[in-house]
Amino acid sequence: TEIYTLSLHDALPICVTFGQDATTSNIKILGNPLTSELRLSGITGEKGMVIIYDAMGRIMQESTTQGATGILSIACNNLPRGQYFAKVIQNNASQTLSFVKL
């Protein structure tokens, strides 16, 4: 697990943790940077969530993983250009992946 602290001028530091757990480490982003759709491979179909955060740590979008097997596609048309983090939570474990929206 790697921990990074982002600090912006006159702002509180934000701590972002990148880690892999044995049950979720096979999740990958297909096509990064992306333009309209976040595609995640390795989804098991278990009940879970994908939470998309912006670089400031604000939750921008949430989606369920339930029923998706193999590849999960999440429409990201409404996200402005920038750096984002997708936190995938499944099987009581989580993995955070970084991506760029063009």
Rosetta silent file (secondary structure, phi, psi, omega in degrees, C-alpha in Angstrom):
SEQUENCE: TEIYTLSLHDALPICVTFGQDATTSNIKILGNPLTSELRLSGITGEKGMVIIYDAMGRIMQESTTQGATGILSIACNNLPRGQYFAKVIQNNASQTLSFVKL
SCORE:     score description
SCORE:     0.000 S_00000001
   1 L     0.000  134.273  177.423    0.000    0.000    0.000 S_00000001
   2 E  -113.882  138.427  178.724    1.272    3.440   -0.910 S_00000001
   3 E  -119.818  127.274  179.052    0.055    6.611    0.801 S_00000001
   4 E  -119.429  142.663  174.720    0.373   10.007   -0.852 S_00000001
   5 E  -114.177  122.152  178.373   -0.525   13.362    0.650 S_00000001
   6 E   -95.961  128.852  177.958   -1.679   16.056   -1.739 S_00000001
   7 L  -124.312  129.586  176.678   -1.224   19.611   -0.529 S_00000001
   8 L  -112.574  149.435 -179.994   -2.591   22.673   -2.272 S_00000001
   9 L   -54.580  129.371  179.299   -1.675   26.229   -1.410 S_00000001
  10 L    59.151   31.180  178.544   -3.916   27.479    1.449 S_00000001
  11 L  -134.522  158.384  176.479   -5.801   24.180    1.630 S_00000001
  12 L   -71.559  144.663  177.188   -5.875   21.248    4.003 S_00000001
  13 L   -65.957  147.317  177.963   -3.786   18.250    2.887 S_00000001
  14 E  -114.849  131.092  179.658   -5.683   15.362    1.326 S_00000001
  15 E  -100.431  124.631  178.648   -4.502   11.830    1.930 S_00000001
  16 E  -118.668  126.750 -178.952   -4.970    9.379   -0.948 S_00000001
  17 E  -108.076  126.802  174.262   -4.201    5.705   -0.400 S_00000001
  18 E  -107.915  122.057 -179.688   -3.346    3.421   -3.286 S_00000001
  19 L  -151.480  161.648  176.804   -3.476   -0.199   -2.340 S_00000001
  20 L  -127.388  137.362  178.643   -4.226   -3.623   -3.610 S_00000001
  21 L  -112.130  154.011 -175.702   -5.968   -6.345   -1.714 S_00000001
  22 L   -56.755  -31.753 -175.885   -5.758  -10.026   -2.594 S_00000001
  23 L   -87.191  -11.950 -177.393   -9.420  -10.134   -3.626 S_00000001
  24 L  -126.423    2.756 -172.215   -9.391   -7.044   -5.857 S_00000001
  25 L   -68.133  -10.994 -179.069   -5.839   -6.735   -7.201 S_00000001
  26 L   -90.363    4.194  179.495   -6.827   -8.052  -10.634 S_00000001
  27 L   -79.838  131.179 -178.625   -9.024   -5.032  -11.435 S_00000001
  28 E  -132.892  154.476  173.157   -7.646   -2.894  -14.246 S_00000001
  29 E   -92.553  129.036  177.088   -8.772    0.193  -16.174 S_00000001
  30 E   -96.397  116.613  179.175   -9.185   -0.447  -19.895 S_00000001
  31 L    80.940   85.024  179.161   -8.265    2.627  -21.922 S_00000001
  32 L  -130.989  118.293   11.627   -6.638    5.333  -19.842 S_00000001
  33 L   -75.363  163.369 -179.096   -7.009    8.251  -20.529 S_00000001
  34 E  -120.961  162.303 -179.316  -10.705    7.972  -21.330 S_00000001
  35 L  -113.875  -38.466 -175.686  -13.182   10.268  -23.042 S_00000001
  36 L  -137.870  -16.660 -172.955  -16.685    9.089  -22.197 S_00000001
  37 E  -144.181  130.160  173.619  -16.672    5.738  -20.411 S_00000001
  38 E   -89.491  122.044 -179.840  -14.696    4.178  -17.565 S_00000001
  39 E  -115.790  120.197 -178.880  -14.195    0.469  -18.293 S_00000001
  40 E  -112.018  126.553  175.887  -13.009   -1.761  -15.451 S_00000001
  41 E  -100.656  155.516  178.387  -11.939   -5.363  -16.060 S_00000001
  42 E    92.464   10.866  178.444  -11.794   -8.053  -13.397 S_00000001
  43 E   -74.022  135.566 -173.704  -15.165   -7.282  -11.808 S_00000001
  44 L   -93.796  -10.904 -177.371  -16.590  -10.411  -10.145 S_00000001
  45 L    88.600   -4.606  176.611  -20.291   -9.533  -10.093 S_00000001
  46 L   -66.851  156.804  175.913  -20.308   -9.511   -6.308 S_00000001
  47 L   -62.788  125.081 -179.427  -22.288   -6.819   -4.558 S_00000001
  48 E  -169.018 -173.265 -176.540  -19.988   -3.809   -4.401 S_00000001
  49 E  -138.163  154.494  167.414  -19.455   -0.196   -5.382 S_00000001
  50 E  -122.226  121.976  179.548  -17.266    1.985   -7.564 S_00000001
  51 E  -114.313  124.088 -179.936  -16.810    5.493   -6.180 S_00000001
  52 E  -101.064  124.652  179.145  -15.217    8.105   -8.426 S_00000001
  53 E  -112.133  148.248  171.939  -13.365   10.941   -6.687 S_00000001
  54 E   -87.043 -179.584 -177.097  -11.850   14.057   -8.214 S_00000001
  55 L   -65.466  -17.982  178.023   -8.330   15.256   -7.367 S_00000001
  56 L   -90.197   -1.249  178.803   -9.733   17.264   -4.445 S_00000001
  57 L    88.456    7.576  179.114  -11.256   14.125   -2.877 S_00000001
  58 L   -81.504  138.230  175.632  -14.873   15.014   -3.700 S_00000001
  59 E   -72.459  123.163 -178.038  -17.203   12.165   -4.633 S_00000001
  60 E  -103.355  -29.071 -174.685  -18.236   12.756   -8.241 S_00000001
  61 E  -164.363  149.056  175.498  -20.115    9.559   -9.063 S_00000001
  62 E  -132.692  146.668  179.663  -21.093    6.186   -7.593 S_00000001
  63 E  -147.646  152.389  178.213  -22.005    2.953   -9.327 S_00000001
  64 E   -93.366  152.389  176.159  -22.788   -0.603   -8.247 S_00000001
  65 L  -100.362   -7.776 -175.635  -20.813   -3.664   -9.339 S_00000001
  66 L   -61.482  130.034  178.839  -23.636   -6.111   -8.673 S_00000001
  67 L    88.759  -15.911  178.402  -24.554   -8.123  -11.743 S_00000001
  68 L   -87.879  128.688  178.452  -21.505   -7.001  -13.741 S_00000001
  69 L  -126.881  127.656  179.885  -19.151   -9.846  -14.584 S_00000001
  70 E    90.218  -86.398 -177.223  -15.818   -9.338  -16.313 S_00000001
  71 E  -117.018  129.136  175.521  -16.021   -5.753  -17.578 S_00000001
  72 E  -108.853  127.199  177.401  -18.005   -2.948  -15.935 S_00000001
  73 E  -108.683  130.639  179.633  -18.665    0.190  -18.011 S_00000001
  74 E  -124.349  121.326  178.503  -19.520    3.468  -16.271 S_00000001
  75 E   -65.915  131.621 -178.851  -20.590    6.508  -18.302 S_00000001
  76 L  -125.961   23.507 -179.213  -18.387    9.488  -17.456 S_00000001
  77 L   -58.015  -33.578 -175.672  -19.726   12.037  -19.944 S_00000001
  78 L   -80.803   -7.274  179.819  -20.708   14.394  -17.132 S_00000001
  79 L   -81.900  133.652  173.232  -17.202   14.531  -15.618 S_00000001
  80 L   -68.876  164.267  176.192  -15.075   17.541  -16.576 S_00000001
  81 L   -58.023  143.632  176.243  -11.559   16.952  -17.889 S_00000001
  82 E   153.294 -173.944  179.828   -9.082   16.068  -15.183 S_00000001
  83 E   -92.009  135.505 -179.097   -7.490   13.499  -12.892 S_00000001
  84 E  -137.677  165.094  176.897   -9.790   11.082  -11.039 S_00000001
  85 E  -129.372  131.221  176.771   -9.617    8.086   -8.729 S_00000001
  86 E  -108.191  115.659  177.576  -11.946    5.074   -8.924 S_00000001
  87 E   -98.445  115.784 -179.731  -12.270    3.196   -5.646 S_00000001
  88 E   -99.611  122.788 -179.135  -13.601   -0.320   -6.268 S_00000001
  89 E  -117.538  117.538  178.246  -15.092   -1.982   -3.192 S_00000001
  90 E  -148.528  146.575  172.845  -15.917   -5.703   -3.412 S_00000001
  91 L    53.384   40.711  179.699  -15.742   -8.662   -1.025 S_00000001
  92 L    60.355   26.357  177.504  -14.891   -6.458    1.987 S_00000001
  93 E  -138.008  162.863  179.287  -11.778   -5.186    0.185 S_00000001
  94 E  -141.009  156.857  176.358  -10.978   -2.139   -1.912 S_00000001
  95 E  -141.957  134.832  179.208   -8.628   -1.026   -4.645 S_00000001
  96 E  -111.463  127.359 -178.116   -8.083    2.552   -5.839 S_00000001
  97 E  -120.577  143.616 -179.787   -7.143    3.213   -9.461 S_00000001
  98 E   -99.721  141.815  174.559   -6.155    6.494  -11.054 S_00000001
  99 E  -149.032  163.664 -179.880   -7.433    7.690  -14.440 S_00000001
 100 E  -117.096  132.787  174.399   -7.555   10.796  -16.620 S_00000001
 101 E  -102.469  123.051  178.177  -10.720   12.096  -18.304 S_00000001
 102 L   -92.493    0.000    0.000  -10.064   13.991  -21.553 S_00000001
